[in-house]
């Protein structure tokens, strides 16, 4: 057993099993405390909430509570290993919510692969939470599950594998295009992969200004084009009229490669076919579609991002989801809409252009980080993300009418 494997298992087992605990937030020492916490005192908020359900935000933890919910059908890069096996990941997600945005989370693993059963289960418990983070649910079921829950629940429902990846990708992509000197409306992108993350990234890039005809998406059968008859409804959205069929065809002259597929699928020879100063987001984890050192040897002008923390420009969902939910919860948003997602992406994008604090430089052992090809995405430990992203999301919620309370003072510009 490797040292890292042993360390990872020990981390999850000690000092007690798991990564989370529940703490008491009010006094519970005296008889008076207990009479207020439970019977008879608890009857007062019960009556108040029964009369006005919005008071659940005042008298319970609902307003700072997110359900992290999965059925384990698409666990990280490990595949369908079932709901119980997904529990360490869901606990980890809850840990990140708490660490980065002080949001309380409860992980829930649902033992079903049936869409109707899953949706009904979540609908029946949704009122417990201020928001729901769906996680590690395979495509295409994840699209249907999220769509139905957004329609039926009056709280934000957000599938982070789709939208978290998309938001951070769009932030980095806009900065890479700025460095390249190309408008997003004119950029041509090849997306290798047609799963949840690929479709959501491409959708948000369209919302940010990319033209649909400039996106060539590929699945295992090649380019998704209008002549194919084997496409589900989600892939059909990206079917274009083109005579390009292979990855080599698609990459000829392309400005952007977005990889959400598998390791080593972008060869140096294919990279060489791309336009000057190619933008490569090789996001397969843990092994990217092309390693940065290989890419830079083939194309020294490449602007490169991966999903890994040991290379520059990590596309990391933790840059987004804790702060997106923080902003949504703080205005009691009923949903996380497209405008809120774009607001988050632009806030992350803008932060990368600001001077980097000394403590972040020290944490990464470098003398400087300046906006440019090696720094297009902020670092996850940048404490400024909290106010920047949460504030942008909260303001967008207010502006688009999905907020149910006024904008908090800390988010007013």
JOHUNOR-V995331 format. One record per residue. N is the residue number from 1. PSI is psi in whole degrees, 0 to 359 (999 if undefined). OMEGA is omega in degrees with one decimal (NA if undefined). Layout:
# JOHUNOR-V995331
[[N/PSI/OMEGA] [N/PSI/OMEGA]]
This chain:
# JOHUNOR-V995331
[[1/130/-177.3] [2/158/178.3] [3/318/-178.5] [4/320/178.3] [5/316/178.1] [6/318/-179.7] [7/318/-179.8] [8/317/179.3] [9/320/178.9] [10/320/178.7] [11/321/-178.1] [12/344/-176.8] [13/337/-172.8] [14/150/3.2] [15/347/169.0] [16/156/-172.0] [17/138/177.9] [18/179/-174.0] [19/0/-172.9] [20/159/171.2] [21/167/177.5] [22/129/-178.6] [23/148/175.9] [24/132/-175.5] [25/355/179.7] [26/162/178.2] [27/139/178.8] [28/46/-173.8] [29/324/-172.3] [30/169/175.8] [31/321/177.9] [32/315/177.4] [33/312/-176.3] [34/327/178.8] [35/333/174.8] [36/320/-176.8] [37/322/-178.5] [38/222/-176.2] [39/134/8.8] [40/349/-170.6] [41/327/-176.4] [42/341/179.8] [43/332/-176.5] [44/310/175.5] [45/331/176.4] [46/311/179.7] [47/319/-178.3] [48/317/-178.6] [49/323/177.3] [50/324/179.5] [51/324/-178.9] [52/98/-175.9] [53/333/179.2] [54/338/179.9] [55/353/171.6] [56/330/177.3] [57/335/-179.2] [58/321/-169.3] [59/358/177.1] [60/178/-179.5] [61/6/-176.7] [62/317/-173.8] [63/349/177.7] [64/29/-174.5] [65/126/178.3] [66/134/171.8] [67/124/176.6] [68/109/-164.0] [69/133/-177.7] [70/161/166.5] [71/7/173.7] [72/24/-178.0] [73/352/178.9] [74/69/-173.6] [75/112/179.8] [76/232/176.2] [77/17/-172.2] [78/345/176.2] [79/205/-175.3] [80/95/179.1] [81/7/174.7] [82/163/-173.7] [83/318/-176.6] [84/322/178.3] [85/338/179.6] [86/349/-173.0] [87/317/177.0] [88/325/178.7] [89/317/-179.3] [90/321/174.0] [91/321/178.3] [92/321/177.2] [93/318/178.5] [94/323/175.8] [95/317/-178.9] [96/321/175.1] [97/315/-177.0] [98/316/-175.9] [99/319/-171.7] [100/336/-175.8] [101/8/179.1] [102/39/176.2] [103/131/175.4] [104/141/-178.6] [105/149/172.3] [106/129/178.5] [107/138/-179.8] [108/122/179.2] [109/120/-173.2] [110/122/-172.9] [111/69/174.8] [112/147/171.5] [113/2/178.8] [114/125/-176.1] [115/314/-178.8] [116/316/-179.8] [117/316/-178.7] [118/312/-178.3] [119/316/-178.3] [120/321/178.1] [121/312/-178.0] [122/319/177.4] [123/321/-176.0] [124/341/-179.4] [125/0/-170.9] [126/327/-177.2] [127/344/176.6] [128/331/-165.4] [129/161/169.4] [130/343/178.7] [131/160/179.9] [132/126/175.4] [133/108/174.5] [134/144/-171.8] [135/140/169.5] [136/49/174.8] [137/130/-170.7] [138/155/173.4] [139/150/4.0] [140/358/-176.2] [141/327/-177.2] [142/327/-179.8] [143/314/-179.3] [144/318/179.5] [145/311/-178.5] [146/316/-178.4] [147/314/-177.5] [148/322/179.9] [149/324/175.5] [150/319/-179.2] [151/325/-171.2] [152/342/-177.0] [153/146/-178.2] [154/28/176.2] [155/163/178.7] [156/131/172.7] [157/126/-167.4] [158/117/175.8] [159/103/-169.6] [160/328/178.1] [161/328/175.1] [162/294/-163.5] [163/326/177.2] [164/313/176.9] [165/317/-178.3] [166/316/-176.9] [167/313/-179.2] [168/323/177.8] [169/314/-179.9] [170/319/178.3] [171/309/180.0] [172/323/-177.9] [173/319/178.4] [174/321/177.9] [175/320/178.2] [176/319/178.2] [177/323/177.0] [178/317/178.7] [179/320/179.3] [180/338/-179.1] [181/33/-178.3] [182/133/177.8] [183/146/-178.7] [184/330/179.4] [185/337/-177.1] [186/353/-173.9] [187/142/177.0] [188/127/-173.5] [189/142/170.0] [190/125/178.8] [191/113/179.0] [192/108/-173.5] [193/142/-177.6] [194/33/177.5] [195/198/-174.1] [196/311/-177.1] [197/318/-178.3] [198/314/-179.2] [199/318/-178.8] [200/321/176.1] [201/314/-178.0] [202/322/177.0] [203/314/-177.4] [204/326/174.9] [205/323/174.9] [206/318/177.8] [207/330/-180.0] [208/354/175.1] [209/354/179.7] [210/137/-178.9] [211/134/-178.9] [212/322/-178.6] [213/348/178.9] [214/9/177.9] [215/119/171.9] [216/114/179.3] [217/141/179.8] [218/138/168.2] [219/196/-176.6] [220/341/-179.9] [221/4/178.2] [222/202/-176.8] [223/136/175.8] [224/103/-175.5] [225/167/-171.6] [226/346/179.7] [227/354/-177.3] [228/145/-179.3] [229/8/-174.4] [230/22/-172.1] [231/138/171.5] [232/175/-172.9] [233/334/-177.6] [234/322/176.0] [235/326/179.6] [236/330/179.0] [237/335/-175.6] [238/14/176.3] [239/125/-178.4] [240/159/178.2] [241/102/-176.2] [242/153/174.9] [243/4/177.0] [244/137/-173.9] [245/330/-174.7] [246/169/176.1] [247/321/178.2] [248/316/177.4] [249/313/-174.1] [250/322/-173.8] [251/346/-177.4] [252/108/178.8] [253/5/-178.2] [254/148/177.5] [255/327/-170.9] [256/137/166.5] [257/121/174.6] [258/114/-177.5] [259/119/174.0] [260/61/-167.5] [261/272/-176.9] [262/173/-172.9] [263/143/168.4] [264/33/179.6] [265/349/175.5] [266/106/-178.6] [267/159/174.9] [268/325/-179.5] [269/321/177.7] [270/319/178.2] [271/324/-178.6] [272/339/-178.5] [273/349/-174.4] [274/167/-178.4] [275/166/176.1] [276/147/-177.5] [277/61/-177.7] [278/147/176.9] [279/121/-177.7] [280/114/171.8] [281/96/-178.0] [282/91/-165.0] [283/5/174.2] [284/136/-176.2] [285/140/3.4] [286/350/-176.9] [287/117/-175.4] [288/168/178.6] [289/332/170.7] [290/136/-179.6] [291/143/-177.8] [292/320/-179.0] [293/326/177.1] [294/317/179.9] [295/316/-176.5] [296/332/174.8] [297/323/-179.4] [298/323/-177.9] [299/90/-179.7] [300/342/-178.5] [301/6/-175.4] [302/144/169.3] [303/116/-162.1] [304/138/171.0] [305/152/176.7] [306/182/174.0] [307/8/-172.4] [308/147/-177.9] [309/347/-177.7] [310/9/172.9] [311/158/174.8] [312/158/172.2] [313/61/177.5] [314/123/172.3] [315/98/-171.0] [316/121/-178.0] [317/337/-178.3] [318/346/172.3] [319/344/-173.5] [320/296/-163.4] [321/322/-179.6] [322/321/-175.0] [323/329/175.9] [324/314/177.5] [325/324/178.2] [326/311/179.2] [327/319/-179.9] [328/317/-179.9] [329/323/-174.6] [330/342/174.3] [331/13/-179.5] [332/49/-178.2] [333/145/177.1] [334/348/-178.8] [335/166/168.8] [336/104/-173.3] [337/179/-176.3] [338/322/179.1] [339/323/178.2] [340/322/177.8] [341/314/179.2] [342/323/177.0] [343/319/177.0] [344/315/-179.8] [345/316/-179.4] [346/327/177.6] [347/318/176.8] [348/317/178.5] [349/312/-176.1] [350/325/-178.5] [351/328/179.8] [352/343/-178.9] [353/354/-178.5] [354/154/177.5] [355/139/-176.3] [356/128/-179.1] [357/152/-177.0] [358/323/-176.7] [359/331/177.1] [360/319/175.8] [361/316/-179.3] [362/320/-178.9] [363/329/-179.6] [364/2/174.8] [365/37/179.5] [366/160/-179.8] [367/333/-178.8] [368/153/169.2] [369/112/-179.7] [370/144/177.7] [371/126/-178.0] [372/189/-175.0] [373/331/-179.0] [374/0/-179.8] [375/87/179.0] [376/353/-178.5] [377/133/178.8] [378/164/177.1] [379/146/-177.1] [380/333/-177.5] [381/5/-179.9] [382/108/-175.5] [383/341/-179.3] [384/343/179.6] [385/324/-174.7] [386/301/-178.3] [387/323/-176.8] [388/308/-175.2] [389/313/179.5] [390/318/179.4] [391/317/179.4] [392/319/179.8] [393/315/-179.9] [394/316/179.5] [395/320/178.6] [396/324/177.3] [397/316/177.9] [398/313/-176.5] [399/329/-177.0] [400/5/171.8] [401/15/178.4] [402/357/176.3] [403/144/-179.5] [404/358/171.7] [405/167/-177.4] [406/159/178.3] [407/125/177.4] [408/151/-176.2] [409/321/-174.6] [410/345/-179.0] [411/0/179.0] [412/129/-176.3] [413/999/NA]]
